[in-house]
Amino acid sequence: MRVLVTGGSGVLGSASIPLLREAGHEVGAPGRTELDLFVPEAVAAAVAEMDAIVHLATLIPPAERQADREAWRDNDRLRAEATPILVDAALAASVEWFLFPSIAFVYPESGEVDESTPVADTVPEILLSALEAERHVARFNGDGRRGVVLRLGVLYGPSIGKETPAERWAAYGATLRIEAAGRAIAAAARDTGRRLQRRQRRRADLKRSLQEHRGLAARALTARSSFPHRVAGMASGASAPMISQR
């Protein structure tokens, strides 16, 4: 499966791209200077030959600036503005799968949650752009296509310099080792890759069947068009002995 990964140089890309390639997927991961996610024409060209998109691009401000709402604006744009551009390009191309990692803190603060749990009545402002991105991914579903949202917890792990979850998030239980997040993305791609392979085999079988049918039809048409000539030849050959007998 040909996979376009945005934000491939980030922590999620570093954790998932090696696993995607190990599974046999062809991964394209253009950097920020190679692909402007806010230019629809550039995005359409990048998406044109892809089977799947994994939209990991984020720009999380450093810890000392996270209390500043303005520091989150670029991240908001990557979620709320770049996501619809990617989805529109994917819908216009042959893309069959779109994955976006969201955040678990859109759920209520207490109680167990699963995919059917509605989001909280009040969501922090910095997460509204994540929900907007989710709505665009939902547009991608249908006609054999699948949009996937993974609501992940706060990431930690030695590879990103955080041996343990931040204490303020650990109390919520919504934390996730970066390696596990990478495996989750690869697992979602694996399931989709298998479906895509089955669909491609069915298409190949159908194409082969149609070609065989057309071949049979062409041979039948050729035989039918030559039939009058054979009949005429037989009639001509049959008249000679009748004349000679007289």
C-alpha positions in Angstrom: 0.0 0.0 0.0 1.3 3.5 -0.9 1.0 5.7 2.1 1.5 9.5 2.4 2.5 10.5 5.9 2.4 14.2 6.9 4.5 15.2 9.9 6.7 12.2 9.4 9.6 13.8 11.3 7.6 14.2 14.5 7.4 11.8 17.4 4.4 9.8 16.0 6.0 9.6 12.5 9.3 8.3 14.0 7.4 5.7 15.9 5.1 4.5 13.1 7.0 4.9 9.8 9.6 2.2 10.4 6.7 -0.2 11.3 4.8 0.8 8.2 7.8 0.1 6.0 8.6 -3.1 7.8 5.1 -4.3 7.0 5.8 -3.7 3.3 4.1 -0.4 2.7 5.6 2.2 0.4 5.8 5.3 2.6 6.2 8.9 1.3 7.0 11.4 4.1 7.7 14.8 2.6 9.0 17.4 5.0 7.6 20.9 5.6 9.7 22.5 2.9 8.8 19.8 0.4 5.0 19.9 0.8 2.9 23.0 1.9 -0.2 21.4 3.4 -2.1 24.7 2.9 -1.7 24.7 -0.9 -4.4 22.6 -2.4 -2.6 22.1 -5.8 0.5 20.8 -4.1 -1.5 18.5 -1.8 -3.4 17.1 -4.8 -0.2 16.3 -6.6 1.3 14.6 -3.5 -1.9 12.5 -3.0 -2.5 11.5 -6.6 -0.8 8.2 -6.6 -1.5 7.2 -3.0 -3.7 4.5 -1.5 -3.6 5.9 2.1 -2.9 9.1 4.0 -1.7 9.3 7.6 -2.1 12.9 8.8 0.3 13.3 11.7 1.4 16.9 11.2 1.2 18.9 14.4 3.0 21.9 15.9 2.7 21.5 19.7 4.2 24.5 21.5 6.9 23.9 24.2 5.7 23.4 27.7 6.6 26.9 28.8 4.3 28.4 26.2 1.4 26.0 26.4 -0.6 28.3 28.7 -0.5 30.9 25.9 -3.5 30.4 23.6 -1.8 32.2 20.7 1.0 29.6 20.8 -1.5 27.0 19.6 -2.6 28.8 16.4 -0.3 27.0 14.0 -1.3 23.7 15.4 -5.0 24.7 15.0 -4.3 25.5 11.4 -2.7 22.1 10.7 -5.8 20.4 12.2 -8.7 22.6 11.0 -7.3 24.0 7.7 -4.9 21.4 6.4 -7.1 18.4 7.2 -10.0 19.4 4.8 -7.5 20.1 2.1 -6.1 16.6 2.5 -9.5 15.1 2.6 -10.7 16.9 -0.5 -7.6 15.8 -2.4 -8.0 12.2 -1.2 -11.7 12.2 -2.3 -10.7 13.3 -5.7 -7.9 10.7 -6.0 -7.8 6.9 -5.5 -7.1 7.1 -1.8 -9.0 4.5 0.2 -7.9 5.1 3.8 -7.3 8.2 5.8 -6.0 8.2 9.4 -5.9 11.1 11.8 -4.6 10.9 15.4 -6.8 13.0 17.7 -6.7 13.4 21.5 -8.5 11.5 24.3 -9.2 14.6 26.3 -12.3 15.4 24.3 -14.0 12.7 26.4 -15.6 13.4 29.7 -13.1 13.7 32.6 -14.5 10.8 34.6 -15.8 7.3 33.9 -14.8 4.6 31.3 -15.0 5.5 27.7 -15.0 3.8 24.3 -15.7 4.6 20.7 -19.4 5.1 21.4 -18.8 7.7 24.2 -19.9 11.2 23.2 -17.5 14.0 23.7 -17.7 16.2 26.8 -20.2 19.0 26.9 -17.3 21.4 27.4 -14.0 20.9 25.5 -10.9 22.9 26.1 -10.5 25.5 23.4 -7.2 24.1 22.2 -8.9 20.8 21.3 -11.7 22.3 19.2 -9.5 22.2 16.1 -9.0 18.4 16.7 -12.8 17.9 16.7 -13.0 20.0 13.5 -10.4 17.7 11.9 -12.4 14.7 13.0 -15.5 16.0 11.2 -13.6 16.3 8.0 -12.2 12.8 8.3 -15.8 11.6 8.7 -16.5 13.1 5.3 -14.1 10.6 3.8 -16.1 7.6 4.8 -18.3 5.9 2.2 -18.0 4.2 -1.3 -15.4 1.7 0.0 -13.3 4.4 1.7 -12.5 4.5 5.4 -11.6 7.4 7.6 -10.0 6.4 10.9 -9.6 8.6 14.0 -7.4 7.4 16.9 -8.0 9.4 20.1 -4.7 9.0 21.8 -3.6 9.9 25.3 -0.7 12.1 26.1 2.4 10.4 24.7 5.5 9.5 26.7 8.6 7.3 26.4 12.4 7.5 26.4 12.5 8.1 22.7 10.8 11.5 23.2 12.6 12.4 26.4 9.7 11.6 28.8 10.4 8.4 30.8 7.0 8.7 32.6 3.7 10.5 31.9 3.4 14.1 33.0 2.0 14.0 36.5 -0.9 16.3 35.7 -2.1 13.9 32.9 -1.3 10.7 34.7 -4.2 11.3 37.1 -6.6 11.1 34.2 -5.2 7.8 33.0 -5.2 9.1 29.4 -1.5 8.5 28.7 0.2 6.2 26.1 3.7 5.1 25.4 4.9 6.4 22.1 5.8 2.9 21.0 2.3 1.8 21.5 0.9 4.7 19.5 3.2 3.8 16.6 2.0 0.2 16.8 -1.7 1.3 16.8 -1.1 3.3 13.6 0.7 0.4 12.0 -2.0 -2.1 13.0 -4.8 0.1 11.5 -2.8 0.3 8.3 -2.3 -3.5 8.3 -6.0 -4.2 8.5 -6.7 -1.7 5.7 -3.9 -3.1 3.6 -5.4 -6.5 3.8 -8.8 -5.2 2.7 -7.2 -3.3 -0.1 -5.4 -6.4 -1.3 -8.6 -8.4 -1.3 -10.4 -5.6 -3.2 -7.5 -5.4 -5.8 -7.6 -9.1 -6.3 -11.4 -9.0 -6.9 -10.9 -6.2 -9.4 -8.1 -8.1 -11.2 -10.4 -11.2 -11.3 -13.2 -9.1 -12.7 -11.0 -7.5 -15.3 -9.6 -10.9 -16.4 -13.2 -12.3 -16.6 -14.3 -9.3 -18.7 -11.3 -9.7 -21.0 -12.0 -13.4 -21.4 -15.7 -12.6 -22.2 -14.7 -10.0 -24.7 -12.3 -12.5 -26.3 -15.0 -15.1 -26.6 -17.4 -12.6 -28.0 -14.9 -11.4 -30.6 -14.2 -15.0 -31.7 -17.9 -15.7 -32.0 -18.4 -12.5 -34.1 -15.5 -13.5 -36.4 -17.0 -17.0 -36.8 -20.4 -15.6 -37.5 -19.1 -13.1 -40.1 -17.2 -15.9 -42.0 -20.2 -18.3 -42.0 -21.9 -16.9 -45.3 -18.6 -17.3 -47.2 -18.3 -20.9 -46.1 -21.9 -21.6 -47.1 -21.4 -20.0 -50.5 -18.3 -22.1 -51.0 -20.1 -25.2 -50.1 -22.9 -24.4 -52.5 -20.5 -23.7 -55.3 -18.6 -26.9 -54.7 -21.9 -28.9 -54.7 -23.1 -27.6 -58.1 -20.1 -28.9 -60.0 -20.8 -32.6 -59.7 -24.5 -32.1 -60.5 -23.5 -30.4 -63.8 -21.0 -33.1 -64.6 -23.6 -35.8 -64.0 -25.9 -34.3 -66.6 
